[in-house]
């Protein structure tokens, strides 16, 4: 089972409806960014590490970051999926990329069929 950004955004809009503020979600986001930094420091040997699987820890902290970013978009009724596609198109032009995310997805769709 997979999830796309629009589905996650709809779920979080429902989950946080009348319960969360953008400031509160942003503070949680910042906290999670710090936790990613901690895991990366452990992976680099700059910080003592327990026996935990650091790859699992990193994946979980990154998932938390995605959760709060999408949550902020959700409570503000932003179309994050379209914004990502539009912003990537502009970046592809600016940085002379061979293809943009929309083209990648279109090509992927052709090969998945």
N, C-alpha and C positions, 0 to 999 in steps of 0.2 A: 504494500500500500504506500502510495506517495502522497505528497501534499504540495499544492502550488501556493504562491504568495497570496493570490486572491482568496483562496479557501482559508488560509491561516488568518488573513485579515478579517474575513467575515466572522470567523470563530472568535477572534480576540475582540472585535467590536461588540459581539454579544456578551462575551465574558466580562469585559470591563465597563459595559454600559452602566452609567450612573455610579460607578465604583472607583474610577481612577481619573487622575488628572495627568495632563502631559508632563507637569513638573515632577509628579511622583514617579511616573514611568521613566522619565529621564534620569532621575536619581538612581533608580534600579539599574538602568543601562550603564551609567558611569561605574557603579559598583561591580557589575559584571565585566566591564573592560579591565578593571583592576584585577579581577580574578583570572582573566586570560593572561595578563602580564605576569601574574604569579606562576601560572603553569609554564609559560614560555621561559621564565627565569629558571625554573626547575629543570626543564628540558635542556637548557644551555649550561647547566651545572653551576649557575650563579647563586642558587638557593638550594638548601637541603631538601631532599625529596623523600617521601615515605614510600612504601611499597605499592602505592596506587599505580594503575596503568595511566601514564601521563597522556597517551593518545586519547583514551576514553575521557579523561578529565578535560582535555582541550576541546574535544567534540561537544561535550556537555556545556562548557562555558560559552562556546561559540553559538550553540543553540539558544542559550539564554539571551545572548546579545540580539540574535535575530528576533526572538520573541518580543523583546522590549522595543526594538526599532519598528517592527510591524505593528505592535500595539499602539505606539505613538501615532503612526499613520492611520490606524483604524479609528481611534477616538476622534481624530481630526477629519475623518471621511476623505482621505486622500487616496487617489488611485496610484498606489505604489508600483504596481506592475507596469502600467503605462509610463510612469515617470522613469523607471529603470530603463525601459526600452528607448525612450526619447533621449535620456541623458547619455546612454551608451552610443547612440547614433552620433550625437554631437562629439563625444570623445573620440570615436573612430575617425571622424573627419579631422578633428584637431590634431590627433596623434598619428595620422596616416596608417591606421590599421587596415589590414587586407580585407576584413569583414567585420560587421557589427553583430550584436547579439541577435537582432531580428533575422539577419541572413543565416546565422548559425542555426537558429531554431527552425527556419524554413528548410535548410539543407538536412537537418536531423530528421525532420518530419518526412522528408522524401525517402530517407534510408530506412526509417522505422516501418514503413508501409509494406 
